[in-house]
Amino acid sequence: MIDIHNHILPGLDDGASGWEQSLAMARVAVEDGITEIVCTPHWVPGKYENTRALILERFSEFTTLLAEHNIPLAAYPGAELRLDASLPQRIRAGELLTLNDGGSYILVELPEEALPRNIEDFFWQLQLQNFKPVISHVERNSALRQDPARLCRWVETGILTQITAASILAEFSTDIRDFAIQLLEHRMVHMVVTDSHGLRMRIPQLSGACKVVEEILGADIAHEMTHEIPKLIIEGKSVTTADPVPLRKEPARSYFWKRMFSQK
C-alpha cells in the first residue's frame, strides 16, 4: 500500500515530535503493509511556514535515517497546503512543494470554518494552469457534510479527493464515519490515507480501513485507492476516475453500514 498523506517528518508541524517518533511511525507503517509514503507536512500561512527548501532538507535527513536503520520504506517529498489565493504564484516561484515535487499535483487543505464563495473559480483557475488539486480529508469538513452536492460537482470537474483511514474506523465521530462511508459508496473519494500525526490517534496504518473499503467496493477498488492512484500521482501521470453518484444533502446510514455495525 502507498500512503500519500502523513505528517511523519519531525519538527515541522503538529506531527512527529522528533526523529525517534518519526522512525517508529515508519516501522509501524511497514509492519502494516505500507511500502511507500509521501511526506506531507502542513503549510499554513502565519503558523507553519514550511517552504519547499525546508521540507526537502528535512526529507533528505529522513531518507538517510531510513537507510541507516534498514527500514524498507520508499519515501517521497510533499506538503499539505492550506487553501490560499497565492498558491499558484508561490509554487511557480519554487517556494511551495507539490506532491513528489512534480509541479503538478497539489495536496490542498480546506479551511475548517467556512468555504470561500469563489472556491470553485479558484479550483478552475488552478486546473487551467495545469495544477491538479487533491483535497485532503473531505469527510471531516463540516461545510461539505452539510452540502455534499458541492463536493460531487468538484469531483465531476476532475478534482481528486482523499479520505482518512481513521474516519472510516470511527476514530473521530459517528457522523464523520457515516459520511465517509456514504462518500465511498457514491464514488466521491479516490484515495485512503493515514494523515498520521503520531502513534496514538491517526496512526500510520491503512490495512483496517482498506478491509472496510473492500467490503463496500471490492478488492480491486480498494487496491486502486491505496496503490494505483497514489502511484500515478507520485509519478505525475494522469488519473482517470469513475463518475460520482450524487448524494442527498442529508446523508443516511447505508444498508451496508447498518449491517456491519448492528452487532456492536
N, C-alpha and C positions, 0 to 999 in steps of 0.2 A: 504493500500500500504506500501511497505518497501523501504526506501531509503538507499542504501548500499554504498553511496559515498557522503560525505559532509565535510565541514570544520567548524563545529559548536563548537568545543572545543576552548576556547579563549586563546589568548596569545601564541600560538604555531607556527602560520604561518601567512598567509595573510587572514585568515578567520575572525571569530568573534573577535571583539576588546576587549570584556570584558564579564563578566557573565550576565550583563543586556541584551546585544545584543544576547548572546547565548540562554538565556531563551525566549527572544522574537522570535527568529528563531524557537525554539521548539514549541511555541504556534502557529505560522503560519503553521508549518508542520502538527500539529494535526488538525487544522481547515481545512486543505486541504484534510484530509483523510489519512495522513501518520500515521501509528501506531507503526512502528519500524524503527530504524535507526542504521547504523554502522558509528561511528565517525572516520573519516579518515584524520587526519592532514598530511601535507606533511612531507616526509623525503627527503631532498636534501643535499648531502654532501657539507659541507662548507657554507650552507645557513640556512637550517632548520635541526638541528641535534636532531631530536625528537626520542629519544630512546624508547624502549618498556617500561622501568621503568617510564620514564617521562610521556608518554601518559597514562599509566594505573593510575598513580597518579592523573592526571588532569581528567581523565574519572571518577574516583571514586567520585571526588568532584561534577562532573556534575550530576551523578545519584542521589546523595544525595540532590542536589538542585531541581531536577525534582520532587522528592518525597515531599520535603518541600513545593513546590509551587503547588502541586497537578496537575502536568502536565502528562496526561496519555500517555506517550511515552516510549516504551521499547527501551533501548539503549545497544549497544554492542561496544567494542573497535576495533580499526583497524588502518591502516595507508596507505597512498598513497606513495609508494616507487619509487623514481626515478631510472630508469634503471641503474644498476651498476653491474660490474662483481663480486663484493663482496657480493651480496645479499644472496646467499645460506649459505655462511660461517657465516655472521652476524646473520641470522635468527637462525641457529642451535646453535649459541653461546648465544642466548637469548637477543641479542642487539636490534633487529628489530621486529616489530609486524606484524603478519599476520591478515587476516580478522577474527574477533572474537577470536583472539589469539589461533586459532585452529591448527596452524602449517602446514596448507595445502594450502589454497587459498591466493595468493599474489596479491594485487592490484598494478599494475605496471604503472608508468607514463613514456611515451616515451620522449626522448629529442626533443626539438622543432626544432633544427637546421637541423639535418640530422640523419638518422638511421644508426647504425653501420653495417658494412658489414657482420659481423658474428652473427647478431641478431637471425637468425633462429637457428643456432647451440646453442646459449645461451638458447633459449626457449626450445629446445630439451633436453638440459642438465638439465634444471630445472625440466622438466617432468620426466626424468629418476630418479631424486632424490625425486620424489613424491611431488614436489611443482606444484601447478596448477596456471598458470598465468591468471590474469584477467586484460585486458588492458583498461585503462581509456580513455575517450573522443577521440576515434579513428577518429571521423568525423572532428575533429579540427586539425589533423596532416596533414600538407601540403604534406609531402612525400607520405602518404597513399592516399591522394586525387589525386596525380599525378600517382600513381600506385596501384589502388585498388585490382588488381590481387594478389598483395603481401599479403594484408590482407586476401583475400579469402583463400590463401594457409595456413595461420596461423589458421584460423577457421577450416579448414579441418583437421588439426592435433589435434584439441581438445581445442585450446585456446579460452577462453571466452572474450567477449568484451562488453564495455559499451558505451552508447550514452547519451549526456547531454540533459535534457529536454529543456533548453534554446535554444539549437541548432535547435531543431525541430520547435520551435516557432519563429525562425528568430531573435533572440536577438544578434547574432553575425554578420553574413553576409548572403546574399542570396546564395553565393557559398557553405558555410558550411551547410546551411539549405537544399539545393538541394542534397548535398552529403549525408547528414543524412537520407533523405527520400529514396534515392537510396539504402543505406545500409539496411534500414528496409525492403524495398521491396525484396531485394535479400538475406534476412535472414543472414546477416553478422554481426548483433549485437544481443545481448542476454538480455540486461538489459537497462532500462531507469533510470537515476539517476539525482539528482538535482545538484551535485557538488557545492552546495550552499556555498557562502562565506560571505553572509550578507543578508540585506533586501532590496537591490536595484536591482542589476543585479544578475541573477542566485539565485533567492530567493528559499527557501525550499518548493517548490511546484512541484507536479507531475501530478496533475489531468488534466491540459490543454494538456500537451504532451501525456498523456495516451489516451485522446479522439482522438488525431490525429492517434496514433497507432491503435486504434480500427477501425477508418475509413479505414486504409490501410490493416491491417492484421486480424481484427476481435477482438471481446471482449476476447476470450479465450487466444489468443496470448498476448494481452495487459496485461491480468492478469498474465500470465506466466512471462512476462518481469518485472513486477512491484511487484510481490509477490512470485510466486512459485520458480523461480530460485534464487532470493536473499535469500529466506528461506532455500533452500538446502545448499547454501554456508555458511550461518550463522551456520547451523547445521553440517557442514563439510561433507555433503553427496555428492555422485556423481551426476553430472548434465549431462543429455542427451539432445542434441540439434539437430535440423533439419540440413540437409546438406545445405551449402550455394549455391546460384546460382551465377556463375561467372559474374562479372561486367565489362563492357567495360572500357578501360583506360580513355576515355573522357566521363564522365557521362553526360547524357542528362536529361532534365526535364521529369518526368513521366507524363503520362496522368492524373493520379490522382492529381498530384500537379498543373498541368495547370488548371484543372477543379476547384480545391478548391480555388485557388488564382486569377483566371481570373477576378473576380469582384472587386479585391482590388487594 
